[in-house]
């Protein structure tokens, strides 16, 4: 991971009034490398490129997106985008950030396969809809249709947008989510791993051990490490360090605390290791990152 600058975890709920969604459009000038800061939010998101190319990251996964390509990001997952190396063109993209709760409430429990992957298999739920693939035409078309309402008064089109989001979800399910539900199967394993991931989110500042994390999931250390990597694409401590770096970014952005104090507050007891890890994840030193804020 590199060039993840700037960054923070969003506390914003992306809703406008009673609407369970928000529509966004962004233009990135040629002299800026960062396209989308590293962040997460409790809603799901469809991100679509309209001009240019970016390297898009969802936690430990990386995707190269060009004009017309889109990616689905499940709720609560860290994501960001940076300009492709050597590219100096204007970048434009849009995003639909939405809560799945209203859709879930419309279905009886028998229809839960439409949504169960979001809780149990978040990493597997990421989907890239490449514009060159014929199978993605309908999904991309509906995403673009929703974004046409971006400048309209939401009260004049809210039901239309929500209806189109249902169509998007059906397409996403047909293309991808249905395969996850039938192929993954081991929901107990996912729940066990998510227990330890949630624990990391709450106790990231503490000196967590592999033994402690594996016991939370109920597995041996070796089985836990192997399963965790298969599930997230990262080792437990790579994932923990990513959480800690995002928390450090928040403190660098919102406080005047010394960098050594911030390192300690987010769980690093060695300033050199903190600096190396931060630079590897963010593509900049902590002091250089702070200067951009």
N, C-alpha and C positions, 0 to 999 in steps of 0.2 A: 504494500500500500504506500502511496506517496502523493504529494501535492494536495493533501486534504486541508485546504486553508481558504477561508476561515471556517469555524465550526462551533456548534453548540447544540444541546438538546432542547427542542422547543417545548415550552409549556403552553403554547397557544392551542386552543381548540379551533379547528378550521371550520367554523360554521358561521353563517350570516343570519342573524335572527333565529328563526325557527328552522332554517334550512340545514340539512345534515351534510352540506357540501360547500366547497368554495372553488372558484375557477381562477387560475393565475396565468399570467403571461410575462416572460422575462426576456430582455435583450442584453446581451453581454458584448461590450465593445472589444475591438481587436486587441487592445493593449492589456486586457485582463485575462489572467490564466484560470482563475477560479470561476466556475459557472454556477455551482450550487453548493452552498456550505454544508458541511457534515452535520446532520441533524436527524431527529426522529419525531414522530407525533403519533397519537393514538388512533388516527384514521388511516385508511388505505389510500393508495394514490395511483393514478395513471399519469405517467410522464411521457410526453411526446416531443421529439425533435422537429422543429420547423425549418431550421436553417443551420448549416454547419455540422460539426462532429464533436463528440465529447467521449471521454472515458467515464463511464458511469459505474459507481460502486454501491452495492448493497451489502453492508457489513463485509464479509470476506470474499464476496463474489464480484467479478469485474466484467463489464460489458462495453463494447465499442458501439456507440449509437450514431447513426448518420441521419440526414434529413428523411423524415417520414417514419422512422423507427420509434417504437414505444416500449415502455417497460412498466409492469405492474409491481408495485411495492406493497407487501402486506403491512398491516398495522404494527407500529412499534419497532420497526427495523431501521437502523442507522443507514443513511444513504447520502451520497454527494456526487458531484460531477465536476470534472476539470477539462479544460481545453486539451485536445490532442496535441502532443508535442510537435512543434513546427508549424502548426496551423494558426494563421493570424487573421482569419476571416471573422465577420460578424456572426454571432451565435444567437439564435432565437429558439425558445422552447416554451411549452405550456404545460400546465398540470391541472388535474382534477383531483382534489383531496376530498375524501368523503367517508362518512361513517357507514359501516355495514349494518348497524343495529336496526334501522327502519326496515331494511330488506329482510333481515332475519326474523323480525317480529311478524312478518306477513306469512311465514311458512310454519306449518305444524312440525312437530319434532321429527316426524317421519322423513322430512325433507332436509334434515341436518347435514347430509353429505355435501350440500351446496356450500357450507361454511365451516365444517369441522376442521379442515386443514389449516385454517388460520390460527387455531389455537394449538394444534399438535405438530404441524409440519410447516412452520412459517418459512424456513429457508427453501424448502421444496416448492412453495407456492409462488415464488418469484417467477415472472414470465416475461420474456422479451418477444415482442411482436415485430418481427423484421418486415419491413415494407416490401421486400423482394419476394416474400413467400405468399403464394396465392391463398393459403388457408387463413391468413391474418387479415384479409381485405375487409371483411365485415366488421371485425372488432375495431380496426383502425378508422373505418368510415364512421362508426357510431361515436368514437372518441372525438373525432373532428366535428361531428354534428353537435355534440354537447358544447364544445368550445366556441361555437358560433354564437352562443347565448351569453358570452362573457361580458359584453357591454350593456346588456339589457337589464331592466329592472327585474329583480328576482321574483317579485310577486306576480309578474306577468308570464313567467315560464317555469316556475318551480316544479309543478307537476310534470311538465314535459321533460325536464332534466332528470327528475327521479325515475320517470318511465324509461328514459334512455339508459340510465344507470342499470336498471334491471336487465335491459337487452345486453349491455356490456358484460354484466356478470354471467348471464347465460352463455355468451360466447366464450368467456374466460373459462367457465366450467367445462364446456364442450371441448375446448382446445387443450386444456391443461389440468384443471383442478380435479376432474373426474378420474384422470389417470393416477393422480397422487392418491386419492382415496382408495382406489382398487389395488394399487401397487404397493403402498407403504404398509398398511395393515397393522403394524406393531404399535398401536396407540399407547400401550402401557409403557413401552420404552421411551416414547416421545414425552409423555407426562413426567416420567422420572427425570429425564434430562432437563426439561423445562423447570423443574423444581430447583435444580442446582443453578440454572441460569438466572432465575428470579432471585435466588439467594445472593448471587454475585452483584446484582443490581442494587440490593439493599445493603450489602456489607462490603462493598468494594474497597473501603478504606482500611479494612482489617487485614491482618497477615494470614490470608486463607491458605490452606494446604491442600494438596491433592487428596490426601487421606480424608480430610473433612468434606470436600466436595463430592467425592465418590460415595461416601457414607450417606450424604443427603439424598443421592439418587438410589442408594441401596445396591451398589455394584462394587466389584473389586476394582482396584485402581487401574489395572491394565484394561479390563473390559470397559470401564468408564471412559478412559482416554480414547480408545478405539471407537466407541459408539459416539462420543462427543464430536470427534473429528468427522466421522461419516455424516453426522447430522448438521454440523455448522460449517464444515470446511476449515476449521481452526482447532488448535489445541485449547484445552480449558484456560490456560494462562495467556494465550494470545487473545482469547475472547475477553478475559478479565482485564488485560492491559488496554484493550480498546475502550472498554467502559471507563477505566481510570483516566485515559487521555481525554475523552469527551468531557468528563467532569473537570479535568484540569483546564480545558479550553473555556469552560464556563467561568471559572475563577479568574483566569487571565483576562477575560473580557469584561468582567463585572466588578472586580476588586483591584486594589492596589497592593495586595499581599505579595511578599517576596516569592520568587520562584522556588527557592528552597522550602519555604513554608507550604506552598501549594503542592509540591511533590509529596511532602509528608502527609498532607491532608487527604490526598487521593490514594494513598496506600504504597507509595514508593519510599523506601528507607535508604535509597542510594541515589544521590543527585545525578551522578554520571549515567547510571542506568536509566533514570527518568529522562534525561536529555537525549540519550540515544534512542529510546523507545518513542519519545514524542516526535523526534525528527524523522524517524522511519515511518510513522503513521501519518504525520501531517505534512511532511516535505519541507518543514521549516523548524528552526529551533524555537523553544518557548519564548525567548526574548524577541525574536523576529516576528513570531505570531502576534505577540502583544502589540507590537508597533503598527500592525495592520488594523487594529481595532479602533 
